[in-house]
Amino acid sequence: MSTVTDNDLKELKDFLSTKFEGISKELTEIKIDIAILKESQKSLNTRVDETNKRLDSIDTRLNTVTLGVFGIIGVLVTGLLTFVGKFVFFPNV
């Protein structure tokens, strides 16, 4: 068996210290990246909410136009049926 000297322990301590410093730096970078991602997520959530509001507005306008078109079609069909009924039931008048 080999004996462990003070020099070996110091080298091991320096090696571990260097590795832990590197890990600490990487961990700090990861924390910064996570904070940036959270800010980006908030920004994206805001944009999605704004887009949903716009879509709701467009949907409301589309419903209004659709009801108007169906109203016009209903009036035209009613008028057409009125003329057809007049010629079928009262051909001489």
Backbone hydrogen bonds, N-H to C=O, Kabsch-Sander energy under -0.5 kcal/mol:
donor,donor_aa,acceptor,acceptor_aa,energy
5,T,3,T,-0.5
9,L,5,T,-2.0
10,K,6,D,-2.3
11,E,7,N,-2.4
12,L,8,D,-2.3
13,K,9,L,-2.5
14,D,10,K,-2.6
15,F,11,E,-2.6
16,L,12,L,-2.7
17,S,13,K,-2.5
18,T,14,D,-2.5
19,K,15,F,-2.2
20,F,16,L,-2.6
21,E,17,S,-2.1
22,G,18,T,-2.1
23,I,19,K,-2.4
24,S,20,F,-2.5
25,K,21,E,-2.4
26,E,22,G,-2.3
27,L,23,I,-2.5
28,T,24,S,-2.2
29,E,25,K,-2.3
30,I,26,E,-2.3
31,K,27,L,-2.2
32,I,28,T,-2.1
33,D,29,E,-2.5
34,I,30,I,-2.4
35,A,31,K,-2.1
36,I,32,I,-2.2
37,L,33,D,-2.5
38,K,34,I,-2.3
39,E,35,A,-1.9
40,S,36,I,-2.4
41,Q,37,L,-2.4
42,K,38,K,-2.1
43,S,39,E,-2.1
44,L,40,S,-2.6
45,N,41,Q,-2.6
46,T,42,K,-2.2
47,R,43,S,-2.2
48,V,44,L,-2.5
49,D,45,N,-2.3
50,E,46,T,-2.4
51,T,47,R,-2.3
52,N,48,V,-2.4
53,K,49,D,-2.0
54,R,50,E,-2.2
55,L,51,T,-2.6
56,D,52,N,-2.3
57,S,53,K,-2.1
58,I,54,R,-2.6
59,D,55,L,-2.7
60,T,56,D,-2.1
61,R,57,S,-2.3
62,L,58,I,-2.7
63,N,59,D,-2.3
64,T,60,T,-2.1
65,V,61,R,-2.4
66,T,62,L,-2.6
67,L,63,N,-2.4
68,G,64,T,-2.0
69,V,65,V,-2.6
70,F,66,T,-2.7
71,G,67,L,-2.0
72,I,68,G,-2.3
73,I,69,V,-2.7
74,G,70,F,-2.4
75,V,71,G,-2.3
76,L,72,I,-2.5
77,V,73,I,-2.7
78,T,74,G,-2.4
79,G,75,V,-2.4
80,L,76,L,-2.5
81,L,77,V,-2.7
82,T,78,T,-2.0
83,F,79,G,-2.2
84,V,80,L,-2.5
85,G,81,L,-2.7
86,K,82,T,-2.2
87,F,83,F,-2.2
88,V,84,V,-2.0
89,F,85,G,-2.7
90,F,86,K,-2.1
93,V,90,F,-0.6
